[in-house]
Amino acid sequence: MKKENAISNKKFVVIGGGTGTFSVLSGLKKYTDHITAIVTMADSGGSAKKERDEWGLLPSSDVRKSLIALSNGSSGDSLLLRKLFQYRYSEGRGIRGMSFGNLFLVALTKLLGSQEKAIEKAGDILKIRGRVLPVSFDKVDLVAKYENGSTVVGEHFIDDPKDNGKVKITQLATKPRTKITNEAKKAILESDVIIIGPGGFYTTILANFAVSGVKEAIMQSRSQKIFILNLMTEYGQTYEFSASTFIKELDKYLPVTSLDFVFANNAHIPDDVLKKYRKYHAIPVLNDLPKKIPFKLVSADLLSSQKIAMEKGDTLKRSLIRHDPEKIVSLCIKLLT
């Protein structure tokens, strides 16, 4: 069976946001258009702060990244439009650090009267293969409680802690409480495959599970469920986490007995990259999962050879390495067909 046909009829739901979800979506779109990206809307740093505070809108960075990942076309006007949505302003006091795609979504929301319509229309303009759905349309903040008794409010402050990023998060919630949209819930229930991660573990992945109804919908779904482990730990979120720590923490928000597969990278990360990561107190995620686990562990080379360059004007901390989209999809095809 050809790769193009192996998964073309399966309905995929990818839960997360950010660059991790971008990699998964970029790979999947080559083989199917039955893709739904469900993304968190709890960002509070960078351009998200301006969108929330000045324009009273929900942050759209994760939406924008997923739209770009699913955009169809790599030449001519399609490629130019994709690059335009990715363009980040490096000058100007008011818009420095913001991307054109975010500003476009703000303007489109004002014209159409709702972010829901704006996201759908932007998808049409970019000719995306699939759709992008916010997990909720309520304005919320992430709230993290830590093992030392402290509480931090706001995704940006959780992701980039002011104090000790070694202290572990013990609980994640939203303020105020919010619930999954009917459309996102329906997509999960009707899916054939659900892929969770990779990405910022608490601020991108579990931020979706802090939304009421997400866990229940996934557990009710008869789909095959995949969790993709991160390549590196992250100071402030997953300091010194191993694979078993990730699984233990995920189990608090989604019973890991409901998982079918867990993907773990086994490729060596270049020494020069590791040296850079050490400055951020980050190390590769060690695969220390025991033999007796309720899911199938798939250990494989998931590392992209692409070198990630810092965007001019970008003020936020970004990952230096990524998962390879084609390697992820190849595994999915091998396991799901």
Residue pairs with C-beta under 8 A, 6 or more apart in sequence:
1 337
3 31
3 330
3 333
4 31
6 31
6 333
6 336
6 337
7 28
7 31
7 32
7 193
7 329
7 332
7 333
7 336
7 337
8 31
8 32
8 34
9 32
9 34
10 32
10 34
10 192
10 193
10 336
11 34
11 36
11 187
11 190
11 191
11 192
11 193
11 223
12 28
12 32
12 34
12 35
12 36
12 130
12 191
12 192
12 193
12 194
12 195
13 35
13 36
13 37
13 38
13 187
13 188
13 191
13 193
13 194
13 195
13 223
14 21
14 24
14 25
14 28
14 35
14 36
14 37
14 38
14 194
14 195
15 21
15 38
15 135
15 194
15 195
15 196
15 197
15 205
15 208
15 214
16 24
16 38
16 39
16 40
16 196
16 197
16 198
16 199
16 204
16 205
16 208
17 39
17 40
17 62
17 65
17 66
17 199
17 204
17 207
17 208
18 61
18 62
18 65
18 199
18 200
18 204
19 65
19 199
19 318
19 319
19 322
20 197
20 198
20 199
20 200
20 204
20 205
20 228
20 230
20 322
20 323
21 37
21 39
21 62
21 65
21 66
21 69
21 199
21 204
22 65
22 66
22 68
22 69
23 69
23 198
23 304
23 322
23 323
23 324
23 325
23 328
24 195
24 198
24 228
24 323
24 325
24 328
25 35
25 37
25 66
25 69
25 70
25 130
25 325
26 69
26 325
27 324
27 325
27 326
27 327
27 328
27 329
28 35
28 130
28 325
28 329
28 332
29 35
29 69
29 70
29 72
29 128
29 129
29 130
30 326
30 329
31 329
31 333
32 129
32 130
33 129
33 130
34 130
35 70
35 129
35 130
35 131
36 130
36 131
36 132
36 133
36 184
36 187
36 191
37 66
37 69
37 70
37 130
37 131
37 132
37 133
38 133
38 134
38 135
38 184
38 187
38 188
38 208
39 62
39 63
39 66
39 132
39 133
39 134
39 135
39 208
40 62
40 134
40 135
40 203
40 204
40 207
40 208
41 58
41 59
41 62
41 63
41 134
41 135
41 136
41 137
41 140
42 59
42 140
42 141
42 142
42 155
42 174
42 203
42 207
42 210
43 59
43 61
43 62
43 155
43 156
44 52
44 59
44 141
44 142
44 154
44 155
44 156
44 157
45 154
45 155
45 156
45 159
45 160
45 316
46 61
46 97
46 98
46 156
46 315
46 316
47 59
47 61
47 97
47 98
47 99
47 102
48 59
48 60
48 61
48 155
48 156
49 156
50 98
51 57
51 58
51 59
51 60
51 102
51 106
52 58
52 59
52 139
55 106
57 106
57 109
57 115
58 115
58 134
58 137
58 139
60 101
60 102
60 105
60 106
60 115
60 119
61 99
61 102
62 204
63 105
63 119
63 132
63 134
64 85
64 99
64 101
64 102
64 105
66 132
67 85
67 101
67 119
67 122
67 123
67 126
67 128
67 132
68 82
68 85
68 86
68 101
68 126
70 123
70 126
70 128
70 129
70 130
70 131
70 132
71 78
71 81
71 82
71 85
71 126
71 127
71 128
72 78
72 126
72 127
72 128
72 129
73 79
73 81
73 82
73 127
74 82
78 127
81 125
81 126
82 126
84 100
84 101
85 99
85 100
85 101
85 104
85 126
86 99
86 100
86 101
87 99
87 100
87 101
88 97
88 98
88 99
88 100
88 311
88 312
88 313
88 314
89 95
89 96
89 97
89 98
89 99
89 100
89 313
90 96
90 97
90 312
90 313
91 313
95 103
96 313
97 313
97 314
97 315
104 122
105 115
105 118
105 119
105 122
108 118
108 121
108 122
109 115
109 117
109 118
111 118
112 118
112 121
115 134
115 137
116 134
116 137
119 132
119 133
119 134
120 131
123 131
123 132
133 181
133 183
133 184
133 187
134 181
134 184
135 180
135 181
135 184
135 208
135 211
135 214
136 178
136 179
136 180
136 181
136 184
136 211
137 181
138 176
138 178
140 174
140 175
140 176
140 178
141 153
141 154
141 155
141 174
141 175
142 153
142 154
142 155
142 158
142 172
142 173
142 174
142 175
142 202
142 203
142 207
142 210
143 151
143 152
143 153
143 172
143 173
143 174
143 175
144 151
144 152
144 158
144 169
144 171
144 172
144 202
145 151
145 169
145 170
145 171
145 172
146 152
146 167
146 168
146 169
146 170
147 167
147 168
147 169
147 170
148 167
150 167
152 158
152 161
153 175
155 203
155 207
158 169
158 202
158 203
158 236
158 237
159 200
159 203
159 236
159 237
159 317
160 236
160 316
160 317
161 235
161 236
165 235
165 236
165 237
165 239
165 281
166 235
166 239
166 240
166 281
168 239
169 202
169 237
172 202
172 206
172 207
172 209
172 210
172 253
173 210
174 207
174 210
174 211
177 212
178 211
178 212
179 211
179 212
179 213
180 211
180 212
180 213
180 214
180 217
184 214
184 217
185 213
185 217
188 194
188 214
188 217
188 218
188 221
188 223
189 217
189 220
189 221
190 221
191 221
191 223
192 223
192 224
193 223
193 224
193 225
193 226
193 332
193 336
194 218
194 221
194 223
194 224
194 225
194 226
195 226
195 228
195 332
196 205
196 225
196 226
196 227
196 228
196 254
197 205
197 227
197 228
197 229
197 230
198 205
198 228
198 229
198 230
198 231
198 323
199 205
199 230
200 234
200 237
201 230
201 234
201 237
201 238
201 241
201 246
201 249
202 237
202 238
203 237
206 249
206 250
206 253
208 214
209 215
209 253
209 254
210 253
215 253
215 254
218 225
218 254
218 258
219 254
219 255
219 258
224 260
224 261
224 336
225 258
225 259
225 260
225 261
226 259
226 260
226 261
226 262
226 263
226 332
227 247
227 250
227 256
227 259
227 261
227 262
227 263
227 295
228 262
228 263
228 302
228 323
228 328
229 243
229 246
229 262
229 263
229 264
229 265
229 285
229 287
230 238
230 246
230 285
231 265
231 269
231 284
231 285
231 302
231 303
231 319
231 321
231 322
231 323
232 269
232 277
232 282
232 283
232 284
232 285
232 319
232 321
233 239
233 240
233 241
233 282
233 283
233 284
233 285
234 280
234 282
235 280
235 281
235 282
238 245
238 246
239 281
240 283
241 249
241 285
242 285
242 286
242 287
242 288
243 262
243 264
243 285
243 286
243 287
243 288
243 289
244 288
244 289
244 290
246 285
247 256
247 262
247 289
247 293
250 256
256 294
256 295
257 294
257 295
259 294
259 295
260 295
260 296
261 295
261 296
261 297
261 298
261 335
262 289
262 293
262 295
262 296
262 297
262 298
263 298
263 300
263 302
263 328
263 331
264 285
264 287
264 289
264 297
264 298
264 299
264 300
264 302
265 284
265 285
265 299
265 300
265 301
265 302
265 303
265 323
266 287
266 299
266 300
266 301
266 302
267 301
267 302
267 303
269 284
269 303
269 321
273 320
273 321
274 283
274 284
276 320
277 283
277 320
280 317
287 297
287 299
289 297
296 335
298 331
298 335
300 327
300 331
301 324
301 327
302 323
302 324
302 327
302 328
302 331
303 321
303 323
303 324
303 327
304 321
304 322
304 323
304 324
304 325
304 327
305 324
306 322
306 324
308 318
308 319
308 320
308 321
308 322
310 318
311 318
